[in-house]
Amino acid sequence: MAAPRFPLIPITFSPNWDFSDNVATFSIQMTLFHNVLIRCLNSIYEHGPSIPASSSDVIPFVGYALAWISTVHAHHHGEEDIVFPFLQANFPDEMQKNIDEHRMFMEGLDALEEYVKAVYEGKKDVEWDGEKVRSLIDAFGDGLVEHLHEEVSTQLGFS
């Protein structure tokens, strides 16, 4: 099997992990969640083109893609509304960098969302095209995944 399009974040974990180290534990939790986002992105990227436009699987798959997009939005809003303000006082440059990175891939994520919503809603002249989904992801996926990787290392820098 070929390697996934987008690489996962390596997890550094030991059976002797000190769970009282809140910063390190938070970074592991963030790594795990970011890897869920990356795995979902990979599955949309890999499986989308194999679904024929006439298949009854289109709408459930589009619903999956919309759920993933919603999760990415919720995750980043939560970071910007709760986590980053908490850390901003001590690490203003790092937090602003994370916010700026969110903005960098948002246009591409929004384009994907607009397309899959149109398919889901059955808009006239919009038909499922898995290769189009793949090209929409190619436009922002590397930036998103790079951000997900770097954001974890930013969190580790606080310890």
C-alpha positions as CSV (number, residue, x, y, z in Angstrom):
1,M,0.0,0.0,0.0
2,A,1.3,3.5,-0.9
3,A,2.1,6.0,1.8
4,P,-0.8,8.4,2.6
5,R,-0.8,11.7,0.7
6,F,-0.4,13.7,4.0
7,P,2.0,12.5,6.6
8,L,0.9,11.9,10.2
9,I,2.6,13.7,13.2
10,P,5.0,11.4,15.0
11,I,4.0,10.7,18.6
12,T,6.7,10.7,21.2
13,F,5.3,8.6,24.1
14,S,6.9,6.5,26.8
15,P,5.3,4.0,29.3
16,N,7.0,6.2,31.9
17,W,5.2,9.3,30.8
18,D,4.7,11.9,33.5
19,F,1.0,12.7,33.2
20,S,1.4,15.6,35.7
21,D,3.3,17.4,33.0
22,N,0.3,19.3,31.7
23,V,2.0,21.0,28.8
24,A,3.5,17.7,27.5
25,T,0.2,15.9,28.0
26,F,-1.6,18.6,26.1
27,S,0.8,18.4,23.2
28,I,0.2,14.6,23.0
29,Q,-3.5,15.1,23.1
30,M,-3.2,17.7,20.3
31,T,-1.0,15.4,18.3
32,L,-3.6,12.6,18.5
33,F,-6.4,14.9,17.5
34,H,-4.4,16.5,14.7
35,N,-3.6,13.0,13.4
36,V,-7.4,12.3,13.4
37,L,-7.8,15.3,11.2
38,I,-5.0,14.3,8.9
39,R,-6.3,10.7,8.6
40,C,-9.8,12.0,7.7
41,L,-8.2,14.3,5.1
42,N,-6.3,11.4,3.7
43,S,-9.4,9.2,3.5
44,I,-11.3,11.9,1.6
45,Y,-8.4,12.5,-0.7
46,E,-7.9,8.8,-1.4
47,H,-11.4,7.5,-1.6
48,G,-13.3,10.4,-3.2
49,P,-12.1,9.6,-6.8
50,S,-13.3,6.0,-6.5
51,I,-16.9,7.0,-6.0
52,P,-18.9,7.3,-9.3
53,A,-21.1,10.3,-9.6
54,S,-24.1,7.9,-10.0
55,S,-23.4,6.0,-6.8
56,S,-25.7,6.0,-3.8
57,D,-22.5,6.5,-1.8
58,V,-22.0,10.1,-2.9
59,I,-24.3,11.8,-0.4
60,P,-23.0,9.8,2.6
61,F,-19.4,10.5,1.6
62,V,-20.1,14.2,1.0
63,G,-21.7,14.2,4.5
64,Y,-18.5,12.7,5.9
65,A,-16.5,15.4,4.1
66,L,-18.8,18.1,5.5
67,A,-18.5,16.7,9.0
68,W,-14.7,16.7,8.7
69,I,-14.7,20.4,7.5
70,S,-17.0,21.3,10.4
71,T,-14.6,19.6,12.8
72,V,-11.6,21.5,11.4
73,H,-13.6,24.8,11.8
74,A,-14.7,24.0,15.3
75,H,-11.2,23.0,16.3
76,H,-9.6,26.2,15.0
77,H,-12.3,28.4,16.5
78,G,-11.8,26.7,19.8
79,E,-8.1,27.3,19.7
80,E,-8.5,31.0,18.7
81,D,-11.3,31.6,21.2
82,I,-10.0,29.6,24.2
83,V,-6.5,28.2,24.0
84,F,-4.6,31.0,22.2
85,P,-5.9,33.8,24.3
86,F,-4.8,31.9,27.4
87,L,-1.3,31.5,26.0
88,Q,-1.1,34.9,24.3
89,A,0.1,36.7,27.4
90,N,3.3,34.7,27.5
91,F,3.8,33.7,23.9
92,P,2.3,36.4,21.7
93,D,4.4,35.8,18.6
94,E,3.8,32.1,18.6
95,M,0.0,32.5,19.0
96,Q,-0.2,35.1,16.2
97,K,1.8,32.8,13.9
98,N,-0.8,30.0,14.5
99,I,-3.7,32.4,13.8
100,D,-2.0,33.6,10.6
101,E,-1.5,30.0,9.5
102,H,-5.2,29.3,10.1
103,R,-6.0,32.2,7.6
104,M,-3.6,30.8,5.0
105,F,-5.5,27.6,4.3
106,M,-9.0,28.8,5.1
107,E,-9.8,30.0,1.5
108,G,-9.0,26.5,0.1
109,L,-10.9,24.8,2.9
110,D,-13.9,27.1,2.2
111,A,-13.7,26.3,-1.6
112,L,-13.9,22.5,-0.7
113,E,-16.8,23.2,1.6
114,E,-18.7,25.2,-1.0
115,Y,-18.3,22.5,-3.6
116,V,-19.3,19.5,-1.4
117,K,-22.3,21.6,0.0
118,A,-23.5,22.2,-3.5
119,V,-23.2,18.4,-4.3
120,Y,-25.0,17.6,-1.0
121,E,-27.8,20.1,-1.7
122,G,-28.2,18.8,-5.3
123,K,-27.5,22.2,-6.9
124,K,-28.2,22.2,-10.6
125,D,-25.1,21.8,-12.8
126,V,-23.0,20.5,-9.8
127,E,-22.2,16.8,-10.0
128,W,-19.9,14.8,-7.7
129,D,-16.3,14.6,-9.1
130,G,-13.8,13.0,-6.8
131,E,-10.9,14.2,-8.9
132,K,-12.2,17.8,-8.4
133,V,-12.2,17.1,-4.7
134,R,-8.7,15.9,-4.9
135,S,-7.6,19.0,-6.7
136,L,-9.4,21.3,-4.2
137,I,-7.6,19.5,-1.4
138,D,-4.2,19.8,-3.2
139,A,-4.7,23.6,-3.2
140,F,-4.7,23.8,0.7
141,G,-3.8,20.4,2.1
142,D,-0.1,20.8,2.4
143,G,-0.5,24.1,4.2
144,L,-3.1,22.7,6.6
145,V,-1.0,19.6,7.4
146,E,2.2,21.6,7.8
147,H,0.3,23.9,10.2
148,L,-1.1,20.9,12.2
149,H,2.5,19.5,12.5
150,E,4.0,22.9,13.5
151,E,1.3,23.8,16.0
152,V,2.2,20.7,18.1
153,S,5.8,21.7,18.2
154,T,4.7,25.2,19.2
155,Q,2.9,23.8,22.2
156,L,5.9,21.7,23.2
157,G,8.0,24.8,23.2
158,F,6.0,26.0,26.3
159,S,7.3,23.4,28.6
